[in-house]
Amino acid sequence: MQGTAFIWDLDGTLLDSYEAILSGIEETYAQFSIPYDKEKVRAFILKYSVQDLLEQVAEERGLDLGILNQVRAQSLAEKNAQVVLMPGACEVLDWADKQGIQQFVYTHKGDNAFFILRDLGLDSYFTEILTSQSGFARKPNPEAATYLISKYHLKPDRTCYIGDRTLDVEFAQNSGIQSINFLETPVDCNHQIATLEDIPSLFFENFMKENMSDL
């Protein structure tokens, strides 16, 4: 499957990390005496992002966003050991690697992502890892995908962004690439999965038929 590429999201996609993220936010809120409602915070970051949450909190409470980010990043880094793999993550990454599918990461996580992926033994699967500190506009802006497509001569109809949120589907749609997502959406480019283990069969049933008849 040369010419095919997977661009992976991390949190909630390859990494089961939301509890660690929520715990880090709770500690950050506590340091600034901000009331914390776990379910409201969870719903907000799933719909938007942690950065959007911190920006809103900083504006509402007159806090320095940079300091909020520093405190939250330090708290999250201390919880790396709590981050585990989503079921089937290793198996799907290994399957894609053996199929010759080029793999990348684009995540809103900071450079702490490099340490987590290394500690979990996943970093060698990826040609390049882009984080929030790589300098690209945040999702759903397509800037990061445009960079990867141009640098590695990827074919948009053979490139999939794999994620777990509406934001990830919008990113794929704006980038002109395919989407594989845990959510069901009416967007034509999106292909829903229930688990990561669904990807190989979905890929053969859909992408091989629709986009790769020339292979």
BELMOBEL-V747410 format. One record per backbone hydrogen bond with DSSP energy under -0.5 kcal/mol. NH is the residue of the N-H (numbers start at 1). CO is the residue of the C=O. If there is no record, write none. Layout:
BEGIN
nh->NH co->CO
nh->NH co->CO
END
This chain:
BEGIN
nh->4 co->1
nh->5 co->158
nh->6 co->102
nh->7 co->160
nh->8 co->6
nh->8 co->104
nh->9 co->162
nh->12 co->15
nh->13 co->10
nh->14 co->10
nh->15 co->10
nh->16 co->84
nh->17 co->15
nh->21 co->17
nh->22 co->18
nh->23 co->19
nh->24 co->20
nh->25 co->21
nh->26 co->22
nh->27 co->23
nh->28 co->24
nh->29 co->25
nh->30 co->26
nh->31 co->27
nh->32 co->28
nh->32 co->29
nh->33 co->30
nh->34 co->29
nh->38 co->36
nh->41 co->37
nh->42 co->38
nh->43 co->39
nh->44 co->40
nh->45 co->41
nh->46 co->42
nh->47 co->43
nh->48 co->44
nh->53 co->49
nh->54 co->50
nh->55 co->51
nh->56 co->52
nh->57 co->53
nh->58 co->54
nh->59 co->55
nh->60 co->56
nh->61 co->57
nh->62 co->58
nh->63 co->58
nh->65 co->63
nh->68 co->64
nh->69 co->65
nh->70 co->66
nh->71 co->67
nh->72 co->68
nh->73 co->69
nh->74 co->70
nh->75 co->71
nh->76 co->72
nh->77 co->73
nh->78 co->74
nh->79 co->76
nh->80 co->77
nh->82 co->79
nh->83 co->80
nh->84 co->16
nh->86 co->14
nh->89 co->86
nh->92 co->88
nh->93 co->89
nh->94 co->90
nh->95 co->91
nh->96 co->92
nh->97 co->93
nh->98 co->94
nh->99 co->95
nh->100 co->97
nh->101 co->96
nh->102 co->4
nh->102 co->100
nh->104 co->6
nh->105 co->128
nh->106 co->8
nh->107 co->130
nh->113 co->110
nh->114 co->111
nh->115 co->111
nh->116 co->112
nh->117 co->113
nh->118 co->114
nh->119 co->115
nh->120 co->116
nh->121 co->118
nh->122 co->117
nh->123 co->117
nh->125 co->122
nh->126 co->123
nh->127 co->103
nh->128 co->103
nh->130 co->105
nh->132 co->109
nh->134 co->131
nh->135 co->132
nh->141 co->138
nh->146 co->142
nh->147 co->143
nh->148 co->144
nh->149 co->145
nh->150 co->146
nh->151 co->147
nh->152 co->148
nh->153 co->149
nh->154 co->149
nh->155 co->3
nh->156 co->154
nh->158 co->155
nh->159 co->156
nh->160 co->5
nh->161 co->178
nh->162 co->7
nh->162 co->160
nh->163 co->161
nh->163 co->180
nh->168 co->165
nh->169 co->165
nh->170 co->166
nh->171 co->167
nh->172 co->168
nh->173 co->169
nh->174 co->170
nh->175 co->171
nh->176 co->172
nh->176 co->173
nh->177 co->172
nh->178 co->156
nh->178 co->159
nh->179 co->189
nh->180 co->161
nh->181 co->191
nh->182 co->163
nh->185 co->183
nh->190 co->187
nh->191 co->179
nh->193 co->181
nh->196 co->87
nh->198 co->195
nh->199 co->196
nh->202 co->198
nh->203 co->199
nh->204 co->200
nh->205 co->201
nh->206 co->202
nh->207 co->202
nh->207 co->203
nh->208 co->203
nh->210 co->206
nh->211 co->207
nh->212 co->207
nh->212 co->208
nh->215 co->212
END
